Amino acid sequence: MQLSDFEGRWTLSRRIEDRLTGTEARFSGKAVLRPVPGGLAYQEEGLLQLAGEPALTAVRDYLWREVAGRIVVAHGDGRPFHDFDPADPVARHWCDPDDYRVRYDFAGWPEWSAEWVVKGPCKDYTMRSDYAPAYAPAV
């Protein structure tokens, strides 16, 4: 698997289980990875439904690059986030005082997922994002 395999449009569904509050949130939307100099710009947009709240529009941007066989993910503003080896797709991000760990799963490619487990003094949640190709309808 290489960076170019991710290029395109994806449907995205996400479930966030907050163990501190015992609540669950859901996100439904799309992710687009489009070529830019040096990599792929990742942008997601959709509706985030928090427990007991009206749905909110949520967006997120990243820059994905390939470096020495690893996928390097930076925040949209260029700050480092994490990197992973597609053959062993686990990573960690430390954001003091919180520990973020992710496991990507490509076993059902082209459908894939990312599961984050986040722990810290005020955080304890699991966030699972499921991606599937978003095909344009036939005309």
C-alpha positions in Angstrom: 0.0 0.0 0.0 1.3 3.4 -0.9 0.1 7.0 -0.5 -1.5 7.2 -3.9 -3.9 4.4 -3.0 -5.7 6.8 -0.6 -6.4 9.4 -3.3 -10.1 10.0 -4.0 -13.4 10.5 -2.2 -14.5 8.4 0.7 -17.7 8.1 2.7 -16.8 8.4 6.4 -18.7 7.3 9.5 -17.3 7.7 13.0 -18.3 6.6 16.4 -16.8 8.1 19.6 -17.3 6.3 22.9 -16.5 8.5 25.9 -15.8 6.3 28.9 -15.6 9.3 31.3 -19.1 10.5 30.6 -20.6 7.2 29.3 -21.9 9.0 26.2 -21.5 8.3 22.5 -21.1 10.7 19.6 -21.4 10.0 15.9 -20.1 11.7 12.8 -21.3 11.1 9.2 -19.7 12.7 6.2 -17.1 12.5 3.5 -13.3 12.6 3.3 -11.4 13.7 0.2 -7.7 13.1 -0.4 -6.5 15.2 -3.3 -3.0 15.6 -4.7 -1.0 18.7 -3.7 2.7 19.3 -4.1 4.5 16.8 -1.8 1.5 14.6 -0.9 -2.3 14.4 -0.4 -4.5 17.1 1.2 -7.0 15.3 3.5 -10.2 17.1 4.2 -13.3 15.7 5.9 -16.6 17.4 6.4 -19.9 16.1 7.9 -22.3 16.2 10.7 -21.2 15.5 14.3 -24.0 14.4 16.7 -23.1 14.8 20.3 -25.3 13.2 23.0 -28.3 15.4 23.7 -27.1 18.2 21.4 -28.1 19.4 17.9 -26.0 18.2 15.1 -23.0 20.4 14.2 -21.0 20.7 11.0 -17.5 19.5 11.6 -14.4 19.8 9.4 -10.9 18.5 9.7 -7.8 19.0 7.5 -4.5 17.1 7.3 -1.6 16.7 4.9 -0.5 13.1 4.1 3.0 12.5 2.7 5.0 9.4 2.0 8.5 9.4 3.4 10.8 6.3 3.3 7.8 3.9 2.9 5.9 5.5 5.8 2.7 7.6 5.7 3.4 10.9 7.5 0.3 12.8 8.7 0.5 16.5 9.6 -2.2 18.8 10.8 -3.6 21.1 8.2 -1.4 23.9 9.5 1.7 21.8 9.1 2.3 20.7 12.7 3.4 17.1 13.0 0.7 14.6 14.1 1.8 11.0 13.5 3.2 8.5 11.0 2.7 4.8 10.3 4.1 2.0 8.2 1.3 0.6 6.0 2.6 -2.9 6.7 2.3 -2.4 10.5 -0.2 0.4 10.8 0.0 1.5 14.4 1.1 4.9 15.7 1.2 7.0 18.8 0.9 10.8 19.3 1.7 12.4 22.6 0.0 15.7 23.3 0.9 16.5 26.8 -0.7 15.2 29.0 -2.8 13.1 26.6 -1.8 9.8 24.9 -3.3 9.1 21.5 -2.8 5.7 19.9 -4.2 4.6 16.5 -4.5 1.4 14.7 -5.3 1.5 11.0 -7.0 -1.6 9.5 -6.7 -2.2 5.7 -7.7 -5.9 5.7 -10.9 -5.2 3.8 -9.4 -2.7 1.3 -10.7 -0.6 -0.3 -12.7 -0.2 2.9 -10.6 0.7 5.8 -10.7 2.1 9.3 -8.8 4.0 11.9 -9.3 3.4 15.6 -8.0 5.9 18.1 -7.7 5.2 21.9 -7.1 8.4 23.8 -6.3 8.6 27.5 -5.3 11.5 29.7 -6.3 13.1 33.0 -9.5 14.5 31.4 -9.9 12.1 28.4 -10.7 8.5 28.0 -12.4 7.6 24.7 -12.2 5.4 21.7 -12.9 6.9 18.2 -13.4 4.5 15.3 -13.6 5.9 11.8 -14.8 3.7 8.9 -14.0 4.7 5.3 -15.5 3.3 2.1 -15.0 4.5 -1.5 -17.5 7.1 -2.6 -18.3 6.4 -6.2 -19.9 9.0 -8.4 -23.3 7.9 -9.6 -23.5 6.8 -13.3 -24.9 9.4 -15.6 
